[in-house]
Amino acid sequence: MKILGIGNAIIDVICKVDESFLTKNNLTKGTMKLVFDEKEFKNILANLKVEKTISGGSVANSIVGLSQLKNDVGFIGKISDDNFGKKYEKGLKEENVNYFYEKQKESLPTGTCLILVTPDSERTMCTFLGIAGKINENDVDEKIIKKSKLIFLEGYLWDEGEPKKAFEKAIKNSNKVAMSLSDLFCVERHKQNFLDLVKVKLDLTFANESEIMALINARNFNDVITFAKEIKKHIVVTRGDKGAISIFEDEITEVKAYKNLSIKDLTGAGDLFAAGYLHGFINNFSAEQCLEQGTKLSSKVIQQIGARL
């Protein structure tokens, strides 16, 4: 297998609602709210008519993108043996992704992101991580990791305790390992751990400009280039309208961003960029071709609703 992804298994549940539903449930239109109380989440879900479900999560989105580019890929993510868990597994298999997880009845339900669409097409999200964030080392099969050319991890998954042990087991048994820093909040929360990973354990790191600058307390982007050259690791940074850059040892490669796009939804832009880049990387493309593939996919996905091409 070429690439195995390990990440939060979150099912996206798309529902149409009216404005009053948001008000009634204290949701602010256009934002994403993390819900930690299972009862509160179930109360919101109880009054909804489900339009569509998509097997999501950051790394899962990337893995599906890689599958659509005809790569042999797999995914490990923790779900429960419930209705949404069954739909999650089925959704990945329909995208030709090998799903390496034996679901069972859990104390928490399958991780869910409610995507509430109001009549003006605005999306308001409400996420309950559920069992997704409880992945542990027993959920990670080292034989499957060793058979994969590369594993792809997400910063969202990192947490002290059981998820950290799962992370470390995956890295220890991998041939090559790539990781996305995921978001600025993750970087600030786990800065020292992430810095150690980038410097020592990762072969390839994906970040946007603000994430990588926060990680190393950079004053300007030249500090990022200096840092990458010093540690001699492969770092790929997306820079919004300034394009994207790959830094590996003394080789610096840049591509420009696409212009005049009809942007509808930024969800999944980073996930699909990573899919395009990894497609090139695992198939021995040049750094420029890898960046071009990533830019092409991310440009496509932001011109539609949702994180699937």
C-alpha distance (Angstrom), angle and dihedral (degrees) to the residues before:
residue distance angle dihedral
M1 . . .
K2 3.78 . .
I3 3.81 103.5 .
L4 3.80 133.7 10.7
G5 3.81 117.7 -166.0
I6 3.80 122.8 -154.9
G7 3.79 117.1 -169.3
N8 3.77 151.0 112.9
A9 3.80 110.1 -44.6
I10 3.80 102.3 -141.3
I11 3.79 122.3 168.5
D12 3.80 113.6 -145.5
V13 3.80 109.2 -139.7
I14 3.80 112.7 -164.6
C15 3.81 116.7 -156.0
K16 3.81 133.3 169.6
V17 3.81 113.8 -130.6
D18 3.77 137.8 168.3
E19 3.80 125.5 -119.7
S20 3.81 92.9 -99.6
F21 3.82 91.1 61.4
L22 3.81 90.2 61.9
T23 3.80 92.2 47.8
K24 3.81 92.8 47.1
N25 3.83 91.3 52.1
N26 3.83 96.0 42.5
L27 3.82 93.1 -115.6
T28 3.80 122.1 151.7
K29 3.79 111.7 -135.9
G30 3.80 115.3 -112.1
T31 3.81 95.9 15.9
M32 3.81 135.2 103.3
K33 3.79 117.3 -123.6
L34 3.80 122.9 -164.4
V35 3.80 110.7 -143.5
F36 3.81 116.9 -157.8
D37 3.81 98.3 176.3
E38 3.81 111.8 83.2
K39 3.81 92.3 -159.1
E40 3.82 91.9 53.6
F41 3.81 90.2 49.2
K42 3.81 93.1 49.0
N43 3.81 90.4 50.2
I44 3.81 90.4 55.6
L45 3.81 92.2 45.8
A46 3.81 94.8 46.7
N47 3.80 94.3 72.1
L48 3.79 97.5 45.9
K49 3.78 133.3 101.3
V50 3.80 109.1 -143.6
E51 3.82 113.2 -132.3
K52 3.81 98.7 178.9
T53 3.81 141.9 -13.5
I54 3.82 126.1 -146.2
S55 3.81 125.9 -171.2
G56 3.79 100.0 -123.1
G57 3.76 147.0 156.0
S58 3.80 123.1 131.9
V59 3.82 100.6 -85.4
A60 3.82 92.2 36.9
N61 3.83 88.5 57.0
S62 3.82 89.4 52.8
I63 3.81 92.6 46.8
V64 3.82 91.9 51.4
G65 3.82 88.7 50.3
L66 3.81 89.2 52.4
S67 3.80 90.7 48.6
Q68 3.81 90.3 51.8
L69 3.83 86.6 55.6
K70 3.84 87.3 57.6
N71 3.81 98.4 -104.9
D72 3.81 121.5 145.7
V73 3.81 101.8 -115.9
G74 3.79 142.0 161.5
F75 3.79 140.1 -166.9
I76 3.80 138.2 -149.1
G77 3.80 117.9 -162.1
K78 3.79 131.6 145.1
I79 3.82 118.3 -110.1
S80 3.78 134.8 161.7
D81 3.80 125.5 -118.7
D82 3.80 92.4 -106.6
N83 3.81 135.0 112.0
F84 3.80 95.1 -80.9
G85 3.81 91.3 42.5
K86 3.81 90.9 56.0
K87 3.81 90.1 48.1
Y88 3.81 90.8 48.4
E89 3.80 93.2 53.4
K90 3.81 92.4 44.5
G91 3.82 91.7 48.8
L92 3.81 93.4 54.9
K93 3.79 93.5 45.3
E94 3.81 90.0 51.9
E95 3.82 86.8 57.6
N96 3.85 90.0 54.2
V97 3.80 92.7 -109.3
N98 3.81 116.3 145.9
Y99 3.81 104.9 -127.6
F100 3.80 111.7 -152.6
Y101 3.77 103.9 -169.3
E102 3.81 130.6 98.8
K103 3.79 105.1 -145.9
Q104 3.80 122.1 -146.3
K105 3.79 137.1 172.2
E106 3.79 106.1 -71.3
S107 3.79 134.9 -168.4
L108 3.81 88.2 -116.3
P109 3.83 128.5 45.1
T110 3.81 126.6 -113.4
G111 3.81 112.3 -72.1
T112 3.78 110.7 -94.1
C113 3.79 137.6 -168.3
L114 3.79 113.2 -164.1
I115 3.79 110.2 -150.7
L116 3.78 105.4 -161.4
V117 3.80 113.4 -163.1
T118 3.81 117.4 -161.5
P119 3.84 122.7 -158.2
D120 3.84 90.2 -94.8
S121 3.88 88.1 61.1
E122 3.82 91.9 -113.0
R123 3.81 113.6 145.7
T124 3.80 122.7 -137.9
M125 3.79 116.5 -173.5
C126 3.76 131.3 -152.3
T127 3.82 117.6 -175.9
F128 3.79 131.9 -165.5
L129 3.83 111.0 -178.0
G130 3.80 93.6 -158.8
I131 3.79 114.5 167.2
A132 3.85 93.3 -15.8
G133 3.80 92.4 86.1
K134 3.81 93.1 50.3
I135 3.79 97.7 72.0
N136 3.81 112.8 143.9
E137 3.80 139.2 -173.4
N138 3.82 92.1 -90.8
D139 3.81 88.7 62.3
V140 3.82 91.4 59.4
D141 3.82 115.3 78.6
E142 3.81 108.8 -151.6
K143 3.83 92.3 -159.4
I144 3.81 90.7 61.3
I145 3.81 90.8 46.2
K146 3.81 92.0 51.7
K147 3.83 90.5 50.7
S148 3.82 91.5 54.2
K149 3.80 120.7 88.3
L150 3.81 90.2 -145.2
I151 3.80 137.9 5.1
F152 3.80 122.0 -146.9
L153 3.81 120.1 -152.1
E154 3.81 134.3 -177.3
G155 3.79 128.6 -136.5
Y156 3.81 88.6 -136.3
L157 3.80 88.1 71.0
W158 3.78 95.6 55.5
D159 3.78 116.2 104.8
E160 3.77 135.3 139.7
G161 3.80 116.1 -92.0
E162 3.81 123.1 20.4
P163 3.85 99.7 3.3
K164 3.82 89.8 50.4
K165 3.83 90.3 53.4
A166 3.82 90.0 50.0
F167 3.80 89.4 50.1
E168 3.80 93.0 49.8
K169 3.81 93.4 47.1
A170 3.82 90.2 51.6
I171 3.81 93.3 49.3
K172 3.81 93.3 45.1
N173 3.82 92.3 55.5
S174 3.81 99.0 38.2
N175 3.80 128.2 109.7
K176 3.81 91.3 -150.8
V177 3.79 129.1 -4.2
A178 3.79 132.5 -154.5
M179 3.79 127.1 -177.7
S180 3.77 139.3 -173.8
L181 3.82 116.0 -140.0
S182 3.85 84.9 -141.1
D183 3.80 102.2 -156.5
L184 3.79 145.3 -12.6
F185 3.81 93.0 -100.4
C186 3.83 90.2 56.7
V187 3.80 91.2 49.6
E188 3.81 94.0 49.7
R189 3.79 91.9 46.2
H190 3.81 96.8 47.9
K191 3.80 101.6 24.2
Q192 3.81 100.0 139.8
N193 3.80 94.3 42.6
F194 3.81 91.8 47.7
L195 3.81 91.3 47.2
D196 3.81 90.5 53.2
L197 3.81 90.6 48.7
V198 3.82 93.6 49.8
K199 3.81 93.7 46.0
V200 3.79 99.3 42.7
K201 3.79 117.2 11.4
L202 3.81 111.0 30.7
D203 3.78 123.7 81.8
L204 3.82 92.7 -167.7
T205 3.81 129.8 20.6
F206 3.81 126.1 -166.6
A207 3.81 119.4 -159.7
N208 3.76 141.0 147.5
E209 3.78 118.8 -120.4
S210 3.81 97.2 -96.6
E211 3.83 92.8 48.0
I212 3.80 96.6 51.6
M213 3.82 92.8 42.7
A214 3.81 90.8 51.3
L215 3.81 91.0 47.7
I216 3.81 93.7 58.5
N217 3.85 98.0 26.7
A218 3.81 89.7 -117.6
R219 3.81 121.2 -172.2
N220 3.80 92.5 -158.1
F221 3.79 139.4 -4.9
N222 3.81 93.4 -91.5
D223 3.81 86.4 69.4
V224 3.82 88.5 60.3
I225 3.81 92.1 53.0
T226 3.82 91.2 47.6
F227 3.82 91.1 48.7
A228 3.82 93.4 50.1
K229 3.81 92.3 48.6
E230 3.81 92.2 48.5
I231 3.80 95.4 52.1
K232 3.85 92.2 40.4
K233 3.80 92.4 -137.9
H234 3.79 129.7 136.0
I235 3.81 110.3 -105.0
V236 3.81 124.8 177.3
V237 3.80 119.1 -166.4
T238 3.80 129.4 -171.1
R239 3.80 112.4 -149.6
G240 3.80 105.3 -172.8
D241 3.81 112.1 -127.8
K242 3.83 89.0 1.2
G243 3.80 90.4 68.6
A244 3.80 126.1 -131.0
I245 3.79 136.8 -58.7
S246 3.80 136.1 -156.3
I247 3.81 119.1 -156.1
F248 3.79 120.2 -171.0
E249 3.80 121.0 159.8
D250 3.82 103.5 -51.8
E251 3.80 96.1 -21.3
I252 3.81 115.3 102.5
T253 3.81 117.4 -178.0
E254 3.80 125.8 -179.5
V255 3.79 135.5 -175.9
K256 3.79 128.4 -171.1
A257 3.79 125.0 -116.2
Y258 3.81 119.5 -107.8
K259 3.80 112.8 -100.1
N260 3.82 133.9 -139.6
L261 3.79 96.4 20.9
S262 3.80 121.9 166.7
I263 3.81 95.7 -126.3
K264 3.80 114.4 -158.6
D265 3.79 105.1 159.4
L266 3.82 131.6 3.6
T267 3.82 92.4 -157.9
G268 3.78 110.1 125.6
A269 3.82 97.4 10.3
G270 3.81 93.1 125.3
D271 3.81 92.5 39.6
L272 3.80 93.2 54.5
F273 3.81 92.6 41.9
A274 3.81 87.7 57.1
A275 3.82 90.3 47.5
G276 3.80 91.9 53.7
Y277 3.80 94.0 44.9
L278 3.81 93.6 46.5
H279 3.81 90.1 48.7
G280 3.78 88.6 58.4
F281 3.81 94.1 40.3
I282 3.80 96.3 51.9
N283 3.82 91.5 44.5
N284 3.82 93.9 50.8
F285 3.82 98.7 -109.1
S286 3.80 119.6 160.2
A287 3.82 117.9 -94.9
E288 3.82 89.6 -105.6
Q289 3.81 92.2 51.6
C290 3.83 90.2 48.3
L291 3.81 90.9 52.8
E292 3.80 91.0 46.3
Q293 3.81 91.6 52.3
G294 3.80 91.1 49.3
T295 3.81 93.1 47.6
K296 3.81 91.8 47.2
L297 3.82 93.6 53.4
S298 3.81 95.7 43.0
S299 3.82 90.6 48.4
K300 3.80 90.2 53.0
V301 3.78 96.8 48.0
I302 3.82 95.9 50.8
Q303 3.81 90.3 57.5
Q304 3.79 91.2 64.8
I305 3.81 138.6 45.9
G306 3.82 115.9 -90.3
A307 3.80 136.9 13.0
R308 3.81 98.9 -79.6
L309 3.80 128.3 91.9
